[in-house]
Amino acid sequence: MALQIAALGICVAVFALAAYRSVHVGILMLVAASAVGVGLADMPVKEVLGGFPIDLVVLLAGVTFFFGVAQANGTVDKLIDSALRRLGERTSALPLAFFGMTTAIGSMGNPGAALVMVPIGMNIAKKKNLDPMLMALAMGTGISAGGFAPTSLFGIVTYGTAREAGISLSPMLLFVVALVFNLLLLAVAYLIFGRSRARHSLPSQLTVQHAHELEFATVGTSGGDGADSEVTGSGGAGTGGTGGTAPEHLRRDDGRPVGFSILQKITVASMAALVGTVVITAALGANPNVGLIAFAFGAVLALLDPKSCNIGISKIDWSTILLVGGIITYVGVLEHLGAVDLLGDFAASMSVPLIAAFVVCVIAGLVSAFASTTGMLAALVPLAIPLVAAGGIPGWAMICAIGVCASIVDVSPFSTVGATMVATTPDESERPRVTRLLMRWGLSMVVIGPVAMVIGLIVPSMIM
């Protein structure tokens, strides 16, 4: 037990040291994982580094590369303009619309499939002066809700594991609980981040057309095709500029928008094919590698337009990848030492069932914020058995609480969903703020989620 406690203490200390010295926590965690793994867990270095999430690296790199290429050839801006024209002045409905889209896509087998909407949503938020945090949370809650559909991964793992453990749980009930709670979180996000935010020096009354004209003027004066400003994040890049395609933002003399070029039409088709491929393969029971599929489509686009390839590569957020990779590697060492099981056993040994339920939910959220939500669901659902048997807690309520608490923290920048949101935030100057606020939101859910689930779900279920 001493080794597990020491490893947990070192984890907390590394976070504190990184915050105090303003050092990249992913680097410190990677070093700490090697030191603790070799020194305390007697693990070979190869085994320690085996916990580095290569699949996550491919996912983040692939998605950001693909949409970086799509942004470079002007397709993202064209799609955003098209969506905004159809929406009109109903800007406040955008986050709710993206909640619905990510819920729908996430319910089709793999919640990770909805990540393909994140770059589009973050760029639209910038175009409409929405707080990127509101859009990020809208999509994060949508992914969380959709994942618990009876046809999606979180739902299948949760109610499947529950049934194997002898606990009866309706798949639709699980989905409804997750959907309602995530809608409540979205409402809170609207209250906190719902105000439009002025961008740069653009007056709020400027139309999208005028903003685009100013964008073009800024990029056009830099000379060349604008690729340099896109790579460095200056000039037009800050607003999702397209390096070499800025003139296409301008309207015709009669006011009508310029149509899609052949390359942009191919890019739109690639986006649809990316989403369709992921959804169809997931529906067929496969576990599609979203990152690899994104790389494949991105490679095709890069061959058609080689100049966009370098810009796409520059959009890969390696800092975020290293951040998540270092933390997940350390969590792997904790799991090897049995520190996660130690926390679970501690909760199960408590004499007060409600307190034990709260602790299990906290563990679910805390570990899931840094590691695999699916893995946590499979590992922690069986912990509900002694609580259900000894304390009179309805099994369905306990399992639903564990599932929701394990998923609502996924907007943390230490997890796949949150990391993708940070990596695809178009304005690089916004990324530190988005990272900081997503971390605060995600970690606050570690406590708020269990409190809400115990008070709003478990206690009423015990009374009924």
N, C-alpha and C positions, 0 to 999 in steps of 0.2 A: 504493500500500500504506500509506503514511503516514496518509492520510485514514481508512482503515478501522481502523487501530490506534488512532488518536486517538478515533474514535467509540466504539470498544469501551472505551477507557480512561475516557471521559466517563461512559459507562453505569455502570461500576463505581464511579466517584467519586460519582455522584448517589445510588446506593444507600448508600454509606458516609456521605455527608452527611445523608441523610434519617434514618438510624439514629442518628447522633451528635446531631442536633438534635431528634429525635423529631417530624419533620415528615412529613406525608402524602406518601409517595413517588410516588403517582400524579400529584399536582400538579406536583412537581418534574420528573418524567419527561415530562409533557406540554409543559412549558416548554422542557426540554432538547431534546426532539424537534423543536420549532419552531426553536430556535436552531441546532442541528446541521444540520437539514434545509435551512434557508435559507442558513446561513453556510458550511457545508462541502460539502453535497451539491447546492447550487444548485437546490433544489426550491422551487416556489411554495408559499406557506403553504397554499393550497387542497389541494395534493397531499399535503402533510404530514398535514393533518387528515383527508384521505381515508383514511388508515390507521387512524383511530379506529374500533374495532369496533362499529358500530351494531347488527349482528346480535346481538352478545353483550349489549349494553345491553337490547335487546328481550327476549332470552332470560331474563336475570336478573330484569328488572323484571316480565315477564309471569308467570314461575313464582312469584316471591315474592308478587306481587299476588294471584294466584289462590288460593294456599294461605293467604295472609293473610285473605282473605274467608272461606275455609273454616274457618279457625281462629276468626274472629270470630263466626260463626254456630253454633259449637259442634260442627261435624262432625268436625274433627280429633280432638278429645278423645273423642268417642263411638267413633270407629274405633279409637283407641288402647286405650280401655277394653275394647272387644270383642276385640281381638287379645290383650291381656294376660290376659283371662279364659280364652281358649282355650289360651294358652301355659302358664298356671299358674305354677309356680315355676321353670320352665326358662328363667330369664332369660339365662343364658350362651349359649343357643342363638340368641338374637335376632340378633346380628351375622352369624352363619353363614347364618341364614334370609334376611337382607337381601342377603348376598353372592349367594346363589342367585337371588333375585328380580331383582337388578340385572344379573346375568350373563344371565339368560333374556331380559329386556327388551332389554338392550344388544345381544344377538345377532340381534335382529329388524330388521336393516337400518341402524339409526342408534344408536350408543352413547349419543348425547345424549338419546334417548328415556327412558333409565333415570333421568334427572335428576328425573323426576316423582316418584320414590320418595324422594328426598333429604329433603324437608320432613317426610314421614311418619316416616322413620327417625330423624331428629334429634329429633323430638318424642317418639317412643317411648323413645329413649335417656334423655331427661330424666325421663319418667314412671317408668322402672324404675331410675333412679339409675346408669345405665351411663355410663361416660366418653364424652362426645360424640366424642372422638378415635377411640375404638374403632369406633363406629358409622360415622363418616365414612370411616375407612380400609377398613372392611368393604365399604361401598358403592363406594368409589373403586376398590378392587381388583376388585370385581365388574364395574364398568363397563369397566375395562381388559381383563379377560378376555373379556367378552362381545363387545367391539368387534372382536376378532380371529377371531370365528366366520366361517366361509365365507360366511355370509349378511349380514355386517355391514360397515360402512364401512372400518374399519381393515384388516380381513382382505382385503377386495376390493382396496383401494388397494395394499396391500403385495404380495400375490402377483400381482396384475395388473401392477404396475410391474416386479416381478422377472421375470416372463415376457417382458415387452416388452424387458427388458435381456438376455434370453437365459439367465436363471438359473432352473433347475427348482426349484419349491417346491410341496409338497403343502399345500393349504389346511387340511386337517385337522391336519397336523403343526404348522403355525403356531399353530392354535387350542390344541392340546394343550400346546405349550410355554408359551404365554401363560397358560393356565389353571393349570398346575402351578406356575409361578413366582408367580402372584398368590395362590394358596392358601398358598404358603410365606410370602409377605409378610403374609397375614392371620394365620397362626400366630404370627409375630413380633409383630404388633399385639396379639394376645391376651396374649402374655407381658408386654408393656410396659404396656398400658392396660386389662388385663382385670379389674381390681378395681373393684367398684362404689364409687361416690363418694357420700358423704353430701351431701344438698342442703339449703342453708339450715339451719334448726334442727330439721328433721323427724327424729325418731329412726328408725333403720334398720328397727326392727321394726314400724313403722306399716304397715298395709295400704293398698292403693291407695284403698279406700273411705274410710278415715280421713283420708288425705291430701287427698282431694277435699273432704271435709267441712271441713277446716281451710282449704282454698283458698277455699271459698264464704264462710266466716266472714270471711276477710280482705277479700275483694272486697265482700261485702255491707255491711260497715261503712263503706264509702267513700261510700255514698249513690248515688242515681240508678241507672243501668243498668250501671255499671262500665266504660263506654266510655272514660272519661278515663284510667283506670289502664291500659287496654290500649294506648292510644296512647303513653303516656309510658313504658311498660315497667315500671311499678310495680305493687304489689298483686298481683293474680292473674295478671297478664300473664307474669310470670317463669316460670310453670309451664305456659305454654300456655293461660292463661285465655281466656275467650271473650267478654268484654265483653257483658253482657246475657244470657248463657245459662248462667251459673254455677249457678243453681238446678237445672238439669237434670243436674248431676253427682251430686246426691243420690239415694239409693236410695228405693224405695217402702217403706212400713212393713213389708211382708213380705220385704224384702231384695232383691227383684228389681230390676234396673236399669231406669231409665226408657227407653222406646223412642225411636227416631228420629222427629223431627218431619217434617212434609211438606217443609219447606225443606231439612232435613238429608238426607232421602232424595234430593231433587233434586241436592244437592251431591255425594253419593256417586255418583249416576249421571253427573254431570259429570266427576268424577275418572276413572271408568271410561271415559267417552267420550273424555277427553283422552288417556289412555294408548292406547286402541284406535285413535283417529284417527292418532296419531303412528306406531304400529306398522303399521297397514294401509297408510298412504300411503308409508311407507318400503319396505314389502314390494312395493308396486306400482312401485317404482323412482323415486319422487319424493323430494325432499329437504325434508321438512316443517319449517316454522318453528315450533319448539316454543313459543317465547315468544309469538308472535302467536296461536297456537291457545289458549294459556293465557289471554291477554288476552280472547279471544272468550268463553270459558266464564266467566271472572271477571266480564265485563260483564253477562252474563245473570244471574248470581247477585246482582250489585250492584243490578240493576233490580228483582229480587224482594225484596231486603232492602237499601234504600239506606243504612241506618246502617252496614252492614258495609263499604261502599265506602271511607270515609275511613280505617277501621282497616286495610283491605287496602293502601291507598296508603302508610300509615305503616310498613308492613312491608317496603317496597322499600328495600334497602340501597344507597343511592346512594354511600356511601363506598367500598364494595367495587367498585362499577361504575367509579368514577373511578380507583381503584387499578389495576384490570386494564386499563382503557382507556388510561391514560397509558403504561403499560409496553408494551402491544402497539403503540401508535403509535410509540414509539421503536424497537421491533424492526423496524417497517416501514421506518424510515429506514435502519437497519443493512442491511436486505436491499437497499434501493435503492443503497446505497454498495458493495455486494458484500462486506460484512464476513463474512456467513455463508458465502458461496462461498469466501472466503479461508481460513476455518477448514477447510473440506472439502478444498480443494486441498492444504493443509498436511498433513493426515492422509494423503492419497493418495500424497504424495511420500516418505513414510517408507520406509526400507529394511527395517525389521523388521515383517513382516505383523501379528503379534499386537499390537504396540504401535499400529500404524496402526488395527487393528480396535478397540482400546480407545478411541483418540482419536475415531474416528467415532461410537462409541456414546456417548461423553461429549458430543459436539456434539449428537447427536440428543436426549439428555435435557436438556441445558442450554437449547437453543433452544426445545424443545417445552414446557418449564416456563413459558415466557412467551408462546408463540405457538401456532399451529395444529399439532396433532399430525398431522393428515392432510397438511398442507402439508410438514411435515418428512419424513414417510414418502416422499412422492413425490419430494422433493428429494434425500434422502440414500441411498435404495436404490440409485440408479445409481452412487454412490460405491463400492459394494461390488465393482463389476466389476473394477477394477484389483487390488484386494486378493485377489479370488478367483483371478484369472488369474496373479498373480505369486507369491503366497505359499502356494498349496496349501490355502487355507481353503475348506471346503465351502460352496457358495453358500447352501444352505438354512439352515445354522447362522448365517452372517453376517447374512442377512436377518432371521431370527427374532430375533437379538440386537438389531439396530437397531430393530425394531418394538417389542419389549418395553421397551427403554430409552427409547424416545420416548413411551411411554404411561404407565409407572408413575410418572412425575413429575407427572401431571395433577392430583394432589391438592394441588399447590401452589396457594395462594390467588391466584396470578397467572394461573391458567388457569381455564377455564369450570367444570370440575368442582369444584375447590377453592373458587372464589369462590361457587358456589352453596351449598356446605356451610357456609361462613362466614355467608352472607346468611340462611340458614334455621335457624341455631342459635337456638333459641327464647329462651334466656337471654342477654340482651344483655351481661351482665357476663362471660359465657363467651367471647364472640366474640374479644376480644384474645388470650386464651390459645389458642383454636382456630386463629386466624390464625397465631400465632407457631409453634405446633407443626406445623401443616400445612406451613408454609414450611420448617421444619427437616427434616421428613420428606421433602418433595418435593425439596429441594435436596440432601439426603444421598443420595437415589436417583440423582442425576446421577453420583455416583462408585460407590456400592454396586452399582447395576444393571450398569454395564459390567464391574466386577470379577467379579461373579457370573456374568455371561453368558460372559465370556472363559474363566474357570476351569471353570465347570460345563457349558458347552455347546460353545464353539468348540474348546477344547483336546481334549476327549474325541472330538469329531467328526473331528479331524485324525488322531487315533490309530487310530480304527476303520477 
